Amino acid sequence: MKQKITLVVSGILINIVTENDPEYVKQLGRLLENRVSDLVISSSTRQKNEALLLCALDYLDERNKLAKENEKLKAEIETLKNNK
């Protein structure tokens, strides 16, 4: 069942409609908030919006790399199954 969840990340309020567990979504919001804070603290000139964009790029990069690795592992499993 879809639920509406309100998050505040770096002072930005966002309403999300999701079927995910609300606590899970809130946990993701906290992780993002922590990552943004770390990026802002590590650079005296970095703004929160820049940090949010860097987080998005970083997470997309990680997701793409993991998806490629997942496909590679699936292919290896299929090869092993076919060689039996």
N, C-alpha and C positions, 0 to 999 in steps of 0.2 A: 504494500500500500504506500502510495507516495505521501510524503510529508514535507511541509515547509519548514526550513531551518534558517535561522538568521545568524550570520557570522559577522564578526568585526575583525578585520585583519589590517593592521597598520592604519587604524582610524577609518578604514573604508568599510561601510556596512553593505553586506550583500545577502540577499534572500535566495535560497537554493531550494528547489523542489527535487526531491530524490526518493528513491526506494531504499537507499542505504540506511543503516542504523544511525540515528541522530548522534549518538556518542562517537561513532566512527568518524562522521563528518566533522564534528567539533574537534576531534583529535587531529584530523588533517589540518584544520584551521590553526590549531595551536602549533603544529609542526611548521607550517608556513610562516606564522608570526615569528617563531624563534629564528628561522632561517633568515627572514628579512631583517630582523634586529641584528643578527650577527653580521650581515653584509653592511648595514648602515654604520654599525659601530666600528667595523674594520676600515672604513674609509670616511674621512671627515667631509668629503665633498659629495658623497653619494646620497641621493634623495631616496625616499621610500619608494616612489614610483619606479625608479631605476632598479632598485633592489627587487621589487616585485617582478619586473621583466627579466632580470637575471635569474631569479628563481624559476620562472616559467620556462626559460630556455634550458636551464640546467635539468629540470625534471623531464622535459621533452627529450633532451639528449639521452638521459638515462633510460627513459622508456623505449626509445628507438633502439638503443644498443641492446637492451634486454630482450626486445622482440626479435631482433636478428639472432641473438644467442639462442633464444628459445627455438626458432626455426632450424637453426643448425643442429641443436640437440635432437629435435624431432626427426630430422633426416638421418642422423646417426643411429637413432633407435630403430628406424625403419630398415636401415642397412643391416643392423645386427639381427633383426627379426628375419629378414630375407636370407641371411647367410646360415641360418640354423637348419 
